[in-house]
Amino acid sequence: MDGNLYTLPVSGIETTNFCGGPCTEGCVDFAAIPGAADSFVVRDSKPEGAGKELRFTATELDDFALGWVKKRSLTA
C-alpha cells in the first residue's frame, strides 16, 4: 500500500450500520478496508450523503473516538 487509503477499492464490502435515530436521519456505515491492516471506511448512509465517505487508520479513528467520548462526557 502506498499510504493513501483512498486508492484502495471498497465497493461491495459488507458494512456495519450504526443508527442514532430514524434511519433516514442519522445512520453511519462502517467497515474494515480489505487489504489494509487496521484501516477503515466510514460512510453516510442517508440518501443525501450517498457516496460520501471518510477513510481512517485505526490510530486516527481511535483518536477521534476517544476525543469524542471525552468531549461529550460519555460513559459505557
DSSP file (Angstrom, degrees, kcal/mol; ACC not computed):
  #  RESIDUE AA STRUCTURE BP1 BP2  ACC     N-H-->O    O-->H-N    N-H-->O    O-->H-N    TCO  KAPPA ALPHA  PHI   PSI    X-CA   Y-CA   Z-CA
    1    1 A M              0   0    0      0, 0.0     4,-0.1     0, 0.0    34,-0.0   0.000 360.0 360.0 360.0 142.9    0.0    0.0    0.0
    2    2 A D        -     0   0    0      2,-0.2     3,-0.1     1,-0.0     0, 0.0   0.366 360.0-101.4 -89.4   5.7    1.2    3.5   -0.8
    3    3 A G  S    S+     0   0    0      1,-0.2     2,-0.9     2,-0.0     3,-0.1   0.289  92.9 111.7  93.8 -11.5   -0.2    5.1    2.3
    4    4 A N    >   -     0   0    0      1,-0.2     3,-1.8     2,-0.0    -2,-0.2  -0.841  47.5-169.1-100.0 103.1   -3.2    6.6    0.6
    5    5 A L  G >  S+     0   0    0     -2,-0.9     3,-1.3     1,-0.3    -1,-0.2   0.742  81.7  69.4 -62.6 -22.7   -6.3    4.7    1.8
    6    6 A Y  G 3  S+     0   0    0      1,-0.3    -1,-0.3    49,-0.1    -2,-0.0   0.579  88.1  64.6 -75.0  -8.0   -8.4    6.3   -0.9
    7    7 A T  G <  S+     0   0    0     -3,-1.8    -1,-0.3     2,-0.1    -2,-0.2   0.573  84.9  92.9 -86.9  -8.7   -6.6    4.3   -3.6
    8    8 A L  S <  S-     0   0    0     -3,-1.3     2,-0.2    -4,-0.2    27,-0.1  -0.666  81.8-116.4 -89.1 138.0   -8.0    1.0   -2.2
    9    9 A P        +     0   0    0      0, 0.0    -2,-0.1     0, 0.0    -1,-0.1  -0.507  38.6 163.6 -73.4 136.7  -11.2   -0.5   -3.6
   10   10 A V    >   +     0   0    0     -2,-0.2     3,-1.6    23,-0.1     2,-0.1   0.304  27.7 128.8-131.9   4.8  -14.1   -0.7   -1.1
   11   11 A S  T 3  S+     0   0    0      1,-0.2     0, 0.0     0, 0.0     0, 0.0  -0.413  77.9  15.4 -66.3 138.2  -17.1   -1.2   -3.3
   12   12 A G  T 3  S+     0   0    0      1,-0.3    -1,-0.2    -2,-0.1     2,-0.1   0.465  88.5 142.5  81.2   2.4  -19.3   -4.2   -2.3
   13   13 A I    <   -     0   0    0     -3,-1.6     2,-0.4     1,-0.1    -1,-0.3  -0.448  57.0-109.9 -75.6 151.7  -17.8   -4.6    1.2
   14   14 A E        -     0   0    0     -2,-0.1     2,-0.3    18,-0.1    18,-0.2  -0.673  40.3-164.6 -81.7 130.4  -20.1   -5.6    4.0
   15   15 A T        -     0   0    0     -2,-0.4     2,-0.4    16,-0.1    16,-0.2  -0.748  19.5-128.3-114.4 160.3  -20.6   -2.7    6.5
   16   16 A T  E     -A   30   0A   0     14,-3.3    14,-2.4    -2,-0.3     2,-0.5  -0.906  27.1-140.8-102.2 136.5  -21.9   -2.4   10.0
   17   17 A N  E     -A   29   0A   0     -2,-0.4     2,-0.5    12,-0.2    12,-0.2  -0.866  12.9-166.7-105.4 129.2  -24.6    0.2   10.4
   18   18 A F  E     -A   28   0A   0     10,-3.2    10,-2.6    -2,-0.5     2,-0.5  -0.967  10.9-170.7-111.2 123.3  -24.8    2.5   13.4
   19   19 A C  E     +A   27   0A   0     -2,-0.5     8,-0.2     8,-0.2     4,-0.1  -0.957  18.0 179.3-124.0 120.2  -28.1    4.3   13.7
   20   20 A G  S    S-     0   0    0      6,-2.4     7,-0.1    -2,-0.5    -1,-0.1   0.279  73.6 -13.5-100.1   9.9  -28.7    7.1   16.2
   21   21 A G  S    S-     0   0    0      5,-0.2     5,-0.1     0, 0.0     4,-0.0  -0.907 117.1  -9.4-176.5-160.2  -32.3    7.9   15.2
   22   22 A P  S >> S-     0   0    0      0, 0.0     3,-3.7     0, 0.0     4,-1.4  -0.361  73.8-117.4 -54.9 136.2  -34.7    7.2   12.4
   23   23 A C  T 34 S+     0   0    0      1,-0.3     4,-0.3     2,-0.2    -3,-0.0   0.574 114.8  56.3 -63.5  -7.1  -32.5    5.6    9.7
   24   24 A T  T 34 S+     0   0    0      2,-0.1    -1,-0.3    22,-0.1    22,-0.0   0.469 113.0  43.6 -93.1  -2.4  -33.2    8.4    7.3
   25   25 A E  T <4 S+     0   0    0     -3,-3.7    -2,-0.2    21,-0.1    21,-0.1   0.754 125.2   8.8-112.0 -33.2  -31.8   10.9    9.9
   26   26 A G  S  < S+     0   0    0     -4,-1.4    -6,-2.4    -5,-0.1     2,-0.4  -0.186  74.5 139.7-153.5  54.5  -28.7    9.6   11.5
   27   27 A C  E     -A   19   0A   0     -4,-0.3    18,-1.6    -8,-0.2    19,-0.5  -0.832  22.7-172.2-110.6 143.0  -27.1    6.4   10.1
   28   28 A V  E     -AB  18  44A   0    -10,-2.6   -10,-3.2    -2,-0.4     2,-0.4  -0.997  11.9-149.3-130.2 131.9  -23.4    5.7    9.6
   29   29 A D  E     -AB  17  43A   0     14,-2.6    14,-3.0    -2,-0.4     2,-0.4  -0.829  18.4-173.7 -99.9 142.2  -21.9    2.7    7.8
   30   30 A F  E     +AB  16  42A   0    -14,-2.4   -14,-3.3    -2,-0.4     2,-0.3  -0.996  10.3 156.7-139.7 138.2  -18.6    1.3    9.0
   31   31 A A  E     - B   0  41A   0     10,-2.0    10,-2.8    -2,-0.4     2,-0.2  -0.991  41.4-105.6-158.0 153.7  -16.2   -1.4    7.6
   32   32 A A  E     - B   0  40A   0     -2,-0.3     8,-0.3   -18,-0.2     5,-0.1  -0.556  41.9-117.2 -72.9 146.2  -12.6   -2.5    7.6
   33   33 A I    >   -     0   0    0      6,-2.9     3,-1.7     3,-0.3     6,-0.3  -0.789  30.4-121.4 -88.5 119.6  -10.9   -1.8    4.3
   34   34 A P  T 3  S+     0   0    0      0, 0.0     3,-0.1     0, 0.0    -1,-0.0  -0.335  93.5  18.1 -60.5 137.2   -9.8   -5.1    2.7
   35   35 A G  T 3  S+     0   0    0      1,-0.1     2,-0.5   -27,-0.1    -2,-0.0   0.462 105.8  92.2  84.3   0.7   -6.1   -5.4    2.1
   36   36 A A  S X  S-     0   0    0     -3,-1.7     3,-1.1     3,-0.2    -3,-0.3  -0.933  75.2-131.1-131.5 109.2   -5.1   -2.7    4.5
   37   37 A A  T 3  S-     0   0    0     -2,-0.5    21,-0.2     1,-0.3     3,-0.1  -0.325  86.8  -2.4 -60.7 133.3   -4.3   -3.7    8.1
   38   38 A D  T 3  S+     0   0    0      1,-0.2    20,-2.6    19,-0.1     2,-0.4   0.882 100.7 129.8  53.5  46.4   -6.1   -1.6   10.7
   39   39 A S  E <   - C   0  57A   0     -3,-1.1    -6,-2.9    -6,-0.3     2,-0.3  -0.984  34.4-170.9-132.5 144.3   -7.8    0.7    8.2
   40   40 A F  E     -BC  32  56A   0     16,-3.2    16,-2.5    -2,-0.4     2,-0.4  -0.925  18.6-143.0-139.0 155.0  -11.5    1.6    8.0
   41   41 A V  E     -BC  31  55A   0    -10,-2.8   -10,-2.0    -2,-0.3     2,-0.4  -0.963  12.9-164.9-117.5 137.8  -14.1    3.4    5.9
   42   42 A V  E     -BC  30  54A   0     12,-3.0    12,-2.6    -2,-0.4     2,-0.3  -0.991  13.3-174.3-122.4 125.5  -17.0    5.4    7.4
   43   43 A R  E     -BC  29  53A   0    -14,-3.0   -14,-2.6    -2,-0.4     2,-0.6  -0.899  28.4-125.1-123.4 149.6  -19.9    6.3    5.1
   44   44 A D  E     -B   28   0A   0      8,-1.5     8,-0.3     5,-0.4     7,-0.3  -0.823  21.8-167.4 -85.1 124.6  -23.0    8.4    5.5
   45   45 A S        +     0   0    0    -18,-1.6   -17,-0.1    -2,-0.6    -1,-0.1   0.456  51.0 108.8 -98.0   0.0  -25.9    6.1    4.6
   46   46 A K  S >  S-     0   0    0    -19,-0.5     3,-1.4     1,-0.1     4,-0.5  -0.453  82.2-114.7 -71.0 150.1  -28.6    8.8    4.3
   47   47 A P  G >  S+     0   0    0      0, 0.0     3,-1.0     0, 0.0    -1,-0.1   0.866 116.8  54.3 -54.0 -38.2  -29.7    9.5    0.7
   48   48 A E  G 3  S+     0   0    0      1,-0.2    -3,-0.0     3,-0.0    -4,-0.0   0.739 112.5  43.9 -68.7 -21.7  -28.3   13.0    0.7
   49   49 A G  G X  S+     0   0    0     -3,-1.4     3,-2.5     3,-0.0    -5,-0.4   0.326  79.6 142.9-104.7   6.7  -24.9   11.6    1.8
   50   50 A A  T <  S+     0   0    0     -3,-1.0    -5,-0.1    -4,-0.5     3,-0.1  -0.204  72.8  14.7 -53.8 131.6  -24.8    8.7   -0.6
   51   51 A G  T 3  S+     0   0    0     -7,-0.3     2,-0.4     1,-0.3    -1,-0.3   0.339  95.9 120.2  87.6  -7.1  -21.3    8.1   -2.0
   52   52 A K    <   +     0   0    0     -3,-2.5    -8,-1.5    -8,-0.3     2,-0.3  -0.775  35.9 157.7 -93.9 133.9  -19.6   10.3    0.6
   53   53 A E  E     -C   43   0A   0     -2,-0.4     2,-0.3   -10,-0.2   -10,-0.2  -0.983  31.6-147.5-151.4 159.7  -17.0    8.5    2.8
   54   54 A L  E     -C   42   0A   0    -12,-2.6   -12,-3.0    -2,-0.3     2,-0.4  -0.958  15.0-150.9-125.9 147.9  -14.0    9.1    5.0
   55   55 A R  E     +C   41   0A   0     -2,-0.3     2,-0.3   -14,-0.2   -14,-0.2  -0.970  18.1 175.9-124.8 138.0  -11.1    6.6    5.5
   56   56 A F  E     -C   40   0A   0    -16,-2.5   -16,-3.2    -2,-0.4     2,-0.2  -0.957  30.0-122.9-138.6 151.6   -9.0    6.3    8.6
   57   57 A T  E  >  -C   39   0A   0     -2,-0.3     4,-2.6   -18,-0.2   -18,-0.3  -0.507  43.0-105.7 -79.0 164.7   -6.3    4.2   10.1
   58   58 A A  H  > S+     0   0    0    -20,-2.6     4,-3.0     1,-0.2     5,-0.2   0.895 122.3  53.4 -59.7 -39.9   -7.1    2.6   13.4
   59   59 A T  H  > S+     0   0    0    -21,-0.3     4,-2.2     2,-0.2    -1,-0.2   0.920 110.7  45.7 -62.0 -44.5   -4.9    5.1   15.2
   60   60 A E  H  > S+     0   0    0      2,-0.2     4,-2.2     1,-0.2    -2,-0.2   0.922 115.4  46.4 -64.7 -44.2   -6.7    8.0   13.6
   61   61 A L  H  X S+     0   0    0     -4,-2.6     4,-3.0     2,-0.2    -2,-0.2   0.895 111.8  51.1 -67.7 -40.0  -10.1    6.5   14.3
   62   62 A D  H  X S+     0   0    0     -4,-3.0     4,-2.9    -5,-0.2     5,-0.3   0.919 109.4  50.9 -61.1 -43.7   -9.2    5.7   17.9
   63   63 A D  H  X S+     0   0    0     -4,-2.2     4,-2.1    -5,-0.2    -2,-0.2   0.921 113.4  45.2 -60.7 -44.7   -8.0    9.3   18.5
   64   64 A F  H  X S+     0   0    0     -4,-2.2     4,-2.8     2,-0.2    -2,-0.2   0.951 114.5  47.8 -62.2 -50.1  -11.3   10.6   17.1
   65   65 A A  H  X S+     0   0    0     -4,-3.0     4,-2.5     1,-0.2    -2,-0.2   0.919 114.2  45.3 -61.2 -46.4  -13.4    8.2   19.1
   66   66 A L  H  X S+     0   0    0     -4,-2.9     4,-2.3     1,-0.2    -1,-0.2   0.898 114.4  49.1 -65.1 -40.1  -11.7    8.8   22.4
   67   67 A G  H  X S+     0   0    0     -4,-2.1     4,-2.8    -5,-0.3    -2,-0.2   0.899 111.5  49.6 -64.3 -40.8  -11.7   12.5   21.9
   68   68 A W  H  X S+     0   0    0     -4,-2.8     4,-2.1     2,-0.2    -2,-0.2   0.926 111.4  48.6 -64.1 -46.1  -15.4   12.5   21.0
   69   69 A V  H  X>S+     0   0    0     -4,-2.5     5,-2.4    -5,-0.2     4,-0.5   0.919 114.6  45.7 -60.4 -44.8  -16.2   10.4   24.1
   70   70 A K  H ><5S+     0   0    0     -4,-2.3     3,-1.0     1,-0.2    -2,-0.2   0.935 112.4  49.7 -65.2 -46.7  -14.2   12.7   26.3
   71   71 A K  H 3<5S+     0   0    0     -4,-2.8    -1,-0.2     1,-0.3    -2,-0.2   0.850 116.4  42.4 -61.4 -34.9  -15.7   15.9   24.8
   72   72 A R  H 3<5S-     0   0    0     -4,-2.1    -1,-0.3    -5,-0.2    -2,-0.2   0.449 106.0-127.2 -91.9  -1.3  -19.2   14.6   25.2
   73   73 A S  T <<5 +     0   0    0     -3,-1.0     2,-0.2    -4,-0.5    -3,-0.2   0.893  50.6 167.2  55.0  42.9  -18.6   13.2   28.8
   74   74 A L      < -     0   0    0     -5,-2.4     2,-0.3    -6,-0.2    -1,-0.2  -0.563  18.7-170.3 -88.1 152.0  -19.9    9.8   27.6
   75   75 A T              0   0    0     -2,-0.2    -5,-0.0     1,-0.0     0, 0.0  -0.953 360.0 360.0-135.5 158.0  -19.5    6.6   29.5
   76   76 A A              0   0    0     -2,-0.3    -2,-0.0     0, 0.0    -1,-0.0   0.461 360.0 360.0 -82.2 360.0  -20.3    3.0   28.6
